[in-house]
Amino acid sequence: MKFSLGGLSASKQTEYDVIVIGAGIGGLTAAMYATRAGAKTLVLEKNAVPGGALTLTYAIENYPGFKFIEGKKLAELVAEQASHWGATISYLEEAKEVKLEGDYKIVKTLKGTYKAKAIIVATGATPRKLGVPGEDKFFGKGVSTCAICDAPFFKDKVVAIVGGGNTAFDEGDYILRYVKKAYFIHRRDKFRADKVLVERVKKNPKAEFILNSVVEEIIGDESVKKIRIRNLQTNETMELEVDGVFIFIGYEPNSKIVEQYVETKNGYIVTDERMETKTKGIFAVGDVRWGSLKQAVISAGEGATAGYYAAQEVLE
């Protein structure tokens, strides 16, 4: 059978026991456990480096065994482990399509076509946008969803940080190392973030909080110059002069590639306790999975579970 994808044709299907889509900590741990159990395992990663969301996280303080470790470093260590046990990790190779063919799952990329009896979806989630005027126009020109990527560009400048969860405060704490001032804007009067994170940021004199408010527009010329915000209680609007806007308001799960074969809730993939979906041989772990707590240690645990059971299923 021949396939054509993106102008490339492939007549050969490279076979593995398990294919993992995504090289975040959940996917890499899954690959490590599957390979250790004896399964020939391939990891497909669209980026040039491992880690997924971990590469956007500077400080991890709650992963067992580490008082502090950079997200990028933790990802590199787990990738080394997975490779050590025999997993093949293919970077810059994005899974574009998944098809079912009997007991096999066919995964197509622009570089080739692969088949396996089990796949583990570890595709994570994409930062959610505000959906306001100016957001797309100034993305990369003052608007960002990545503190570790862009905070250094705002040294001694003023920024707005939108969101009230752990990501907003964890990344906000990192941003505060660089900026002159940061407005924390949240639509409610209470934060969802862990108390320890909130208290740490509140102690920083460069942080100012604007509650019960939403950003309605991002304004600028060549780059961000100010934002218009509205108080949800009074309906009053005001403009704040800022040099940048960091948005941390949640995520959209990257489940589209298998959505026709699995059950989803709000786009997140539903699994059982083995991390298996309603379709035998399709597993899901990490931020793309329904009910998963978005923490590195949780993703690793789910990866271990999926890797183990996927291997048992294909090798039995």
N, C-alpha and C positions, 0 to 999 in steps of 0.2 A: 504494500500500500504506500502511496506517495502523498506527502503533505506539502502544501505551499503556505508559507507564512512570511509576511513582510517581504515578499519578493525572493525568499530563499526556499529551496526545495530540499526535502530530506526523504530518503528512501529507507534509511536504516533507523530502527528504534533501539536505542541502548537500554538494556534491561538492568534494573536494580531490584532489590527486595523492598526497600523503603525509599521514598523520595520526600524530603523535607523542603517545604517552600518557605523560605525566610530564615536568615541567620541571626536573628535576635537571640537572647539568652534562652528562650523557650525552645526555639528550633535547634539551636546548637546542643542543648542538653538532651533533647530528643534524639538527635543524631548520635550522640555519645552512647546513650543507653541502648539504642537499636544496634549499633555496631558492636558494642561489647557483648550483646546477646547473640551475635553471629550473623546479623543481617547486613548485606551489602547495601550501603546507604549513600545517597547523594543529597547534598544540600544546594539549593539554588538561591542565590542572593542577588538582587538587582543592583545593590550598591557595591562600591569598590572595597569596602571594609565591613567586618562583622559588627553586630551590635544592635541594629535597628534603633529603637528609642533610646537605648543606653548611650549611644553616641551623642545624644542631645542633652545628657544629664551629667553635670559636672561632679556633684558630690553624692555618693551613696554611703549612708551611715547605718543602714539597718540590714545589711546582707551578712548572714552568719559567717564569722571568721574574720571580718574586716571592720575595724572601727571607722575607717574611711578608705574609700577607693574610688577613683574616677570611673565613670561609666565605660568610657572607651577602653580602659585598662582591663576591667572585669570582662568585657566582651572578648578582648584579645586572649585572655587566659583560658576562657571556656572554648574558644575556637581552637586553640592549641591542643586542649584536651581531646576535643572531638577528632581532630586530625590524628592525634597520637593513637587513638583506638582504631583508626582506619577509615573514618568518614571522608568522603570526597566533597570538598567545598568549592563550588564554582561561583566566583564573584563576577559581577557585571553581566549576570545572566538572569533575566527576569522571566518568570513563568507567565506566559500570555494566555494560555488556555488549558483547561482540563477536560478530558473526555473519558467516558467509560467504554471499555471494550471487553465484554465478558467479565472475568474476574480482575482484569487489569485496569489501572488508571493510566491514561496517556497524558503526559504533560509536555506541552509544546513551548519552546522558546524561540527567539530569533536565531539561535545558534544550533539548535537540534531538537530532536524529539526523543522522549524517554518514556519508559513504561515500568510500572511496579504494581505489586498487588496491594500495597498500602502507601498512602500519602499522608503527611502530617502538615496541616496548614498552620503556619506560624507567621502570617503576613502582617500582624499588628494592626495599628489604626493610625489614621491621619489626623493631625490637629484640625479642630473645627474652626470655621471662620465666623466672624461677626455678621457678615452679610450687609455691611453698611457702605455708603458711598465713600470712595477714596481708598478702601482697603486693598483692592486688587491693584489699583493704579500705583500705590506706593509700597506694594510688597517688594522687599529688597531695597527700598529707598527710604527706610525708616520704620516700616511695618515688618515684624518678625514673629515667628513662633519658636525660636530657638535661642535661649540665653547664651549657651556656651559658644554658639556660632557668632553671635552679633553683639553681645554686651561690650566687648572691648572697643567697638566703634563709637560707643557713646560715653567715653571717658569725660567726666566733668560736665556732662550734659543733663538735660531733664527728660525723663521718659514717663510714660503711662504704662502700667501693668494691669491688664484686664483679666479678672478671674478671682475665685475665692477658694479653690481647692488646693490640694497638696502641691500640684505642679506649679501653680502661681506663686506659692510661697517658697517652695524649694528653689525654683529658678529666680524668683525675685530676690532672695537672699544673695544669690550669686551676682545678679545685676547690680545690687547695691554696692558691691565692691568697687564698681567703676564710676557710677553716675554721681552727679551733684545732688539730684533729687529724683525720687520716684513716687508717683501717685498710684496708689493701689485702688482700682475702681471695681466695685462689686455691686451686683444688682440687688443684693439682700443686705440685711443689717447684721447678719452673722456669717462667719466663714465656715466652710466645710473642712478646711485643712486641719491637720493634727495640731493640737494645742502647742506642742513644743516648737513647731515651725512658726506658728502665729506669734508666739511670745518672742521668739528670736528676732523676727522682723520688726515687731513693735518697739523693741529696744533700740533700734537703729534710728538716730535722729534724722536721717535722710529720707525716711519713709513717711508718707502722708496718706491717710485713708479717706476715700470718698465713697460712702455707702449709699444703698438704695438708689443707685444711679447706673445709667447705661450710656455707652458711646453711640452717638447717632451719626457722626460723620468724622472722617479724617481729612484734614485740609492741608494743602501745601502748594508748592510750585514744582521745583525739581525734586524736592524731598518733603518730608512731613514738617509742618510748622506749628500746627495746633489741632486740637480735637474739640468737637462740640458734644457736650454730655447733657443728659436730661435726668432730673431727679424724679423718680417714679412716684414719690409721695406728693410733691408740690407741683409737678409737671413743669417746673421752671428749667430753662436751659442756660448754659454758660459755656464759655470757651476757655480752654486752657492752652497756654503756649507750651508745646513739648517738641522735642527733637526726634522722638521715636515712640512707637507703640508696640508693646509685647503682648501677644494674645494667648491666654491659657484658659480656654473655656470648655475643654473636653475634646473628644475625639470621634471620628467616624470610622467604624471598622472596615478593614479592607477584605471583605468577604465575597466580593462579586465573582471572583474566579471560580467558586464552587457553589454559588448560591442556588443553582438549579438542582443540586444533589443533596442539600442539607436543609435542616430546619433552622430558621433564624428568628431572633427577637430584636427588633430595632436595628437590624443589620448584623447583630452579633450571632455567631454560630453556636447552636445548642448541641451539647454533648452529654454523654452519660459519665459515670464516675471513672470510666477507663479513658476518657477524653475522645471517645468514638462517637461519630454522628449517626444519624439514622441510616446512612449508607455504609455498609460493611467495608472496612478498609480505608475510610476517610476519617481522619482524626483532626482535632483542632486544639491549639494551645495558646496561652498568652492573651494579649490585649484584644485579639479578634474573637475570643471565646466569650459567650454569654456567662455572666456571673463571675468572671475572673477578676480578682482584685489586682489592679494595675501596679504590681510590685515585682521587682526582679526575682525575688525569692519564690513568689507564687508561680511565675512563668517557668522558672527552673523546675519546680516540683511537678507542674503539669507536663512539662517536656519529658521528665523522667518517666512519668506514668504512661504517656503516649508512646514514647520510644520503646518501653518494655513490652507493652501489649501489642503494638504494631509488629514487633519482631516475632512475638509468640504466635501471632495470627498467620504470618506469612511462612513461618518455618515449621509449623505443626504438620 
